[in-house]
């Protein structure tokens, strides 16, 4: 029986994130005929990419935005000497350059300025909204798309291997909203040769690892939002919170998973548990806890 919660799934190369969601919804409908259960994913992966995709089911869909500000880890292959219009191997070639001068030392130096907070122009084929519509839809219709820079955060990045002047493998940890395709494009421009992504694998989101092809992991209760502090709630406190009455701050249990040192504070809520189930998201204010949202039925 598939129950509300978060499912860790592996998205294969060639599929869209939505096609994975759609297949999961069909599985849910077969398991629960006649009952509609909301499903969404927790961060798009491009069709050429593979790796961890979060599937949020039932009340867990209300947790989607809380995964944006936690670390995401990728392994990418950067192809040197060719820039494409969308930043990956499926795009149209817009520039070719000589990559014969590249050295590991030059690549280390080029990568360093991108770490930390900086402005990044998303790819024209990104899911960023333009006039209420995803940019990639306009780009696929042949419309010109000019996106403004976004403030993004790259926590750390290191080269894993080089096959110069052809390609290099990069591992990086970033905050949500970071486009690895844009990083490859900017590296190619900084080095004067052009570059694009030929492979991308999302290996982790926060505490969760990619389960691998054909595998899926189900998360509930304490496994959810493990970077948040926890407050146990009594029957009376849960009743007060449902009536929009704050409760004493009380004893908060620390997160069971810690962010990497120096990673920006995600300003996470407090998890409210009742009888072993995650039922409330709370905010501390003036020594009290206020309800942000209720997860009816619990997770």
N, C-alpha and C positions, 0 to 999 in steps of 0.2 A: 504494500500500500504506500503510495507516494503521499507524503504529508507536507504541510507548509514548512518552509525553512529555506536554506541555501544549499544548492547542489554545485559541487565543483566538477566541471565537465571539461573535456579536451576538445577544442575546435580544430578539426583537420584543415590542412591547406586546401583551398578551392571552395570551401563552404563559406557562406556568410554567417555572421553572428545571429541574424534573424532566422536563418534556416535551421540552426541548432535549437533556437527557442521554439520554432514551429513544430519541429519533430518531438520536442519534449511535451508541448501542449497536446499533441495527438496521443502521446503515451498516457498523459494524465486523463484525457477524455475517455480512453479505452479502459483505464482503471476505475474511473468514476463516471459512468455513463449518465448524461443528463445534468451533470454538475459542472458549472463553469468556475474555473480557478484562475485568478490572474497570474501571469508569468512575465518576467522581464529579465534582461541580462544586465550585469553590473559593469559594463564597459566594452565598447565595440572592438573587435579585432578585424582588420581588413581581410578580404578573401585570400590574399597571397600569404597571410600570416597564419600561424598555428599557436596552440597553447591554451592556457587556463582561461576559461570563461565561467563567470559566476552566473548561475541561474537562480533567480529569486522567485519564490513561489508563495502565493497567498499573502498573508500579512507581511512576509519578509520583503515584498516589493517596496514597502515603506522605508526600508533601510538602504535603498539604492544610493542616495546622495552621500551617505556616510562612508562609502568606499572610495569616493573621489580623492580624498585628502590623505590616503595612506599609501605606503610605498608599493610600487609595481616594478618587478624585475623582468628584464628582457635579455635575450641573447640575439644579436643581430649580425648579419653578414653584409658588409659594405662593399659594393663593387666600384672600383675606381675607374676614372676615365670617361664615364658616361653619366650625364644628368638627364633625367626624364621629367616630363611635365607633372607627374603625380608623385614622384619620389621613389617609385618601386619598379620592379622588373617588368610589370605589365604596362607601364606608361610609354608615351611617345618620346623618342629621343629628341632632346632640344639642344644638347651641347655635347661635344666630344673633345677630350683634351689629352695631353700627354702626361701619364702618371709615372714615367720612368725615373723621375727624381725623388720619389717618395722613399722615406726611410722610417724605421720605427721611432726614431728620435723626433722626426718632423711630425709624425702622427700624434705622439704624446703632447708635443707643444701645441698643436692645433686643437686638441681636445680640451685642454685645460681651461680656456676662457668660457666654455659653455657650462661649466659646473657652477652650482648655486642658482640663484634667481636671475633670469634674463628674459628679454622679449623674444618671442618666436612667432614667425608667420606660419600659420597652419597651411597644409597642402590644399589646393583648390578642390581636391576630391575628398576632403574630410567631411565629417558629420556636423561641422559647425553650421549653425543656422544663419541664412541670409534671407531677410524678408520672410521669416517664418518657415523657410524650406531648407533642408540640408544642402550644403554647398555642392556635394557630389552629384545631386540630381541636376542642378543647373549645368555643371561642368560636362556631364554626360550628354546633355542636350546641345552642347557646343556653345553655351553662353559664357561670356567672360566673367570670371569670378575673381574678385580682389578682396582678400580677407585682411582685416587689420591685425597687427601683432597682438598676441596674448602673453600675459605674464606666466611663465612656467618655471618649474624647479627640477633641476637635475642634481640628485644627491651625490652620486658617485658614478664613475665610468672608468673602465680599464680595457685595454686591448688584450684579448686572449691569445690571438695568433695572427700571423701575417703570411700572405702568399703574394708578395709584392712583385710586380706592380699591379697585379690583378685584383686582389681583394684582401680584406681583413675581417676578423671576428671581434665583436665588441660585446661586453657585458655591462649593463647599466641599471641603476635604480633611480626611479624618478617618482614624482607626484602625478596624480591624474591630470589629464589635459596636455601632457607632453607628447609631442609627435616625433617618434624616432626617424620617420621619413624626412622630416624637416631638418633634424640634426645631420643626417647623411648629406642632404643637399648643401647645408651651410658648411660642413667640413670640406666637401668637394670644391666649393667656391673659395674658401679660405686657402686651400692648397693649390688652387689654380688649375685643377684638372677635371673637375666635375665628379659627381658620385651619386649613387642611388642604392637603395636596399635591394638585395637579391634574396634575403631570407629574414624572417623575424619570428621569434618564439617567445611568448610570454610565459615565463617559468614560475612566477609567483605573484600573488597579490596579498600584501600584509603577511599574516602567518601561514597562508595556504599555498601549497605547491601544486603544480600541474599534475593531475593524476595519471596522465599518459593516455595514449590512444585506446579507445574502447572502454575506458574506465570512468567511474563516476563516484564521488564521495558525497554523502549526505551530512549536513550540519544542523544541529538544533541546540537550544538552551545555551549552556556555558560556552559552546564553541563559537557562538555568534558574537561579533563586536568585541573580541577578546582584548582589544587595546583600550577599552573603556573601564572605568571604575564601576563597582557593583554595590547596590544597596538592596538588602533583603526587606521585603514589605510585609507587614501584617495585614490581616483582613480589614481592620479598621483604617489603616493607612491607605490601602488600595481604594477603599470606599471614598476617603477624603479626596484623593487625587482625581478620581472619576467625577467628583463634584467641583473640580477646579479649586480645591483647597490645598495649599502647600502643606508639607509635612516636615518635621525636624530633619536636619541633615543627617543626624545619627552617625552610625559607623559605616564608612565606605571601605570596601575591600579593594585593594589595588588591582590594576589590570594584570591579567595572566600572561599577556604578551606585550613586550616593550618595543616601542619604535626604535629604529637605529639611532645611535647617539648623534645629536645635531639635526635630526630630521624635524621640519617645521611642525609645530603643534597643530593637530587637526581639529582642536576645540571640540573634542568628542563629548557626547552626552554621558550621563550616568545611566547604567542599565538597572532597571527595577525588576527584581525577581519575586515571584509569589508562587509558593509551592513547587519550586523547581523550574518554573517556566518564565521566560522573558515576556513581561506583560506591559512594561512602560519604558519610555525614554524620558529622562528627567534632566533638569538643569538646576545647578546650585545658584542660589541668589539670597544674599543677606542671611546666611546661616540656615536657609531652608531649601527644600527641594520642590520644584514645580514640575508639573507634567508638561512635556512637550507633545507627546502623542501616545496613544494607547494602542497596543497590538492585541486586538480582541481575540480571545481564545488562546493567546500565548504561543510562544515558539519554543 
